[in-house]
Amino acid sequence: MSGTLEGLRIAVLATDGVEEVELVEPRKAVEAAGATTELVSLDDGDIQAMNGDIEPAGTHPVDRVVSEVSAADYDAVILPGGTVNADRLRLDRDVLTFVRESFAADHPVAAICHAPWTLVEADLVKGRTLTSFPSLRTDIRNAGGTAVDEEVVTDGRLTTSRNPDDLPAFCERIVQEFAAD
């Protein structure tokens, strides 16, 4: 699959509390397929990733601050999970604007685990079918979406997945979906 995403710029939108493997594995998959990624976050510096939401993992340098980017800077967006990460992102006005602009530009967007919380807050799930970590499914339904319990779901330009166990299928699917752009 090497080279299928050559020339694409992908924003990986995350902050402190991001689930380490959900940040690292999708990023590695799209880069292996030829894409360039940038870690976009709330502030400059490094973000603290976690394992299982409670154990500190690695730190990752931020490439760009969300308040200084626009959807036009990228071809696709990856939203990794992590409870704290998703909760912080969904409260940030610049994050919500960026995600809405990405949808309006018809960019492919991929979200795993708790990341759909940001999509709920941005009012982007109505009429869509998606999956997530089980505790978000009521929020998805309340926002007008259809929540399903499947390994990976693609609805239009949105691809979602449930948890780290689904990463192999999620990574394979996002490479396919991003290449179809």
C-alpha positions in Angstrom: 0.0 0.0 0.0 3.0 2.3 0.1 2.5 5.5 -1.8 -1.3 5.4 -1.9 -1.6 8.6 0.2 1.4 10.4 -1.4 1.0 14.1 -1.3 -1.8 14.1 1.3 -1.6 16.2 4.5 -3.4 14.8 7.4 -4.2 16.6 10.7 -4.1 14.4 13.8 -6.1 16.4 16.3 -5.3 15.5 19.9 -4.3 17.0 23.3 -3.2 15.8 26.8 -4.9 12.5 27.7 -4.9 11.1 24.2 -4.8 7.3 24.2 -1.2 6.5 23.1 -1.9 3.6 20.7 -4.9 5.4 19.1 -2.6 8.4 18.3 0.5 6.4 17.2 -1.0 3.5 15.2 -3.3 5.5 12.8 -0.5 8.0 12.3 2.0 5.3 11.5 -0.5 3.7 9.0 -1.1 6.8 7.0 2.5 7.8 7.0 3.5 4.3 5.8 1.1 4.8 2.9 2.8 8.1 2.0 0.9 10.8 3.8 2.4 13.6 5.8 0.8 14.1 9.2 0.8 17.0 11.7 -0.1 16.8 15.3 -2.6 19.6 15.8 -3.4 20.5 19.4 -4.7 23.2 21.7 -1.3 24.6 22.7 2.4 24.5 21.6 4.8 22.1 23.2 4.2 18.5 23.9 1.1 16.5 24.7 1.0 13.7 27.3 -0.4 10.5 26.0 -1.9 7.8 28.2 -2.4 4.1 28.3 -5.9 3.0 29.4 -6.7 6.6 30.3 -4.8 6.4 33.6 -1.2 5.4 33.0 1.1 8.0 31.5 2.7 7.0 28.2 4.8 9.0 25.8 4.8 12.6 25.1 4.4 13.9 21.5 5.5 17.3 20.1 2.8 19.5 18.7 3.3 20.6 15.1 0.5 23.2 14.9 -2.0 24.9 17.2 -5.6 24.5 16.2 -6.4 28.2 16.5 -3.8 28.8 13.8 -4.9 26.2 11.2 -7.9 25.8 8.9 -9.4 22.8 7.1 -7.9 24.1 3.9 -4.5 23.2 5.3 -5.3 19.5 5.2 -6.8 16.7 3.1 -8.1 14.6 6.0 -8.4 14.5 9.8 -7.8 11.8 12.4 -9.3 12.1 15.8 -7.7 9.6 18.3 -9.5 8.7 21.5 -8.8 8.9 25.1 -11.5 10.1 27.5 -9.7 13.2 28.8 -8.5 14.0 25.3 -11.9 13.9 23.8 -13.5 15.8 26.7 -10.9 18.6 26.4 -11.2 18.8 22.6 -15.0 19.0 22.6 -14.9 22.1 24.8 -12.6 24.1 22.5 -14.3 26.5 20.1 -11.4 26.4 17.6 -11.5 22.6 17.6 -15.2 22.6 16.8 -14.7 25.2 14.1 -11.9 23.2 12.5 -13.9 19.9 12.6 -17.0 21.6 11.1 -14.9 23.2 8.4 -13.4 19.8 7.6 -16.8 18.3 7.2 -18.0 21.2 5.1 -14.9 20.8 2.8 -15.9 17.1 2.4 -12.6 15.9 3.8 -12.5 12.4 5.1 -12.6 12.2 8.9 -11.6 9.3 11.1 -12.5 9.0 14.8 -11.9 6.2 17.2 -13.1 5.3 20.8 -14.1 8.5 22.7 -13.3 10.8 19.8 -16.9 11.0 18.5 -17.7 13.2 21.5 -16.1 16.0 19.5 -18.4 15.2 16.6 -21.4 15.2 18.9 -20.5 18.6 20.3 -19.9 20.0 16.8 -23.4 18.8 15.8 -22.1 16.5 13.1 -23.6 13.1 13.8 -27.3 13.7 13.0 -28.4 11.3 10.3 -25.1 9.4 10.4 -24.3 5.8 11.5 -21.2 5.5 13.6 -19.6 3.4 16.3 -17.6 4.4 19.3 -16.7 3.3 22.8 -19.9 2.0 24.4 -20.3 4.9 26.9 -20.8 7.4 24.0 -23.6 5.6 22.2 -26.4 7.3 24.2 -24.8 10.7 23.3 -24.7 9.7 19.7 -28.3 8.7 19.7 -29.3 11.8 21.6 -27.5 13.9 18.9 -29.6 12.3 16.1 -27.1 9.6 15.0 -27.4 5.9 14.8 -24.9 4.1 17.1 -23.9 0.6 16.2 -21.5 -1.9 17.8 -19.2 -2.8 14.9 -15.4 -2.9 14.5 -15.3 -0.1 12.0 -18.1 1.9 10.3 -17.8 4.2 7.3 -20.7 6.6 6.6 -20.0 8.9 3.7 -16.7 10.6 4.6 -16.7 9.6 8.3 -15.0 6.4 9.5 -15.4 5.4 13.2 -14.2 2.6 15.4 -14.8 1.4 18.9 -11.5 0.9 20.8 -7.8 0.0 20.5 -8.6 -3.7 19.8 -10.1 -2.5 16.5 -7.0 -0.5 15.4 -5.9 -3.0 12.7 -9.3 -2.7 10.9 -9.5 1.0 11.6 -6.1 1.7 10.2 -6.7 -0.4 7.1 -10.0 1.3 6.4 -8.8 4.9 6.9 -5.9 4.3 4.5 -8.5 3.1 1.9 -10.9 5.9 2.6 -8.2 8.6 2.5 -6.8 7.2 -0.7 -10.3 7.4 -2.3 -10.2 11.2 -2.0 
